[in-house]
Amino acid sequence: MTPEALSPEAVQALFTRENGEYVFARWGRPIVPVVFGVEEETLEIVKGALEAVVVLAGHKMAETDPELGANLMFFFFKDWAELLEVPNLDQLVPDLAELVGKLKAQDANQYRGFRFDDLGAIQAAFVFVRMDAQMAKMPAETLALTQVVQVMLLWSNAAFAETSPLAIAGENVILRPDVAGVIRAAYAPLMPGSDRDPSHALRLYARLQVQGDLVIEDDSDQIQRGE
């Protein structure tokens, strides 16, 4: 699928919530990641996936955030209750105990929470991944790329509920070109860091018509640009 395959309505749906409200946000500062609960090899895979998508977006990463130290935190674990044992996490994530109880009751295996700056852009994000049987079967590269893509923008909850942001290309798993196109368009310098007007989707759509395809493979070190 190419970026041109997305209609204006499809682009709008990517950022439209269940109540019909259009809510868009991208990162408003350089991303500083930290990853908990994985071995060194997997840590490098997650960071590699993030670096690849940040390059795609034309955004930046940094060594430290002046306010938070790290502003993108990935947690991988086997039981939701483990989050309650993380020192000071309840100070970063409001009502953590209530959230954990809710996610456990839903038998959820992932959650993404965001904090926003005064202009509505993403200031920080927290990615929780419970490694249940479904997640454990997924190759580390695929899991990492999937999680990174979903935290680069404030997507609708339904954006990838039925279809993955990834696709199969031969023997490789890649970031879908249409999703890659939306990310790149969203981070264009003249686009806003946040927007609640559905007309924003039309601006994204217009940019999709003039930019080439980008393909990111799940080994996180190859970025191919289509002419």
Buried (B, 14 or more C-beta within 10 A) or exposed (E): EEBEEBEBEEBBBBBBEEEEEBBBBBBBBBBBBEBBBBEEEBBBBBBBBBBBBBBBBEBEBEEEBEEBEBBBBBBBBEEBEBBEEBEEBBEBBEEBEEBBBEBBEEEEBBBBBEBBBEEBBBBBBBBBBBBBEEBEEEEBBBBBBBBBBBBBBBBBEEBBEEEBBBBEBEEBBBBBBBBBBBBBBBBBEEBBBBBEEBEBBEBBBEBBEEBEBBBBBBBBEEBEEEE
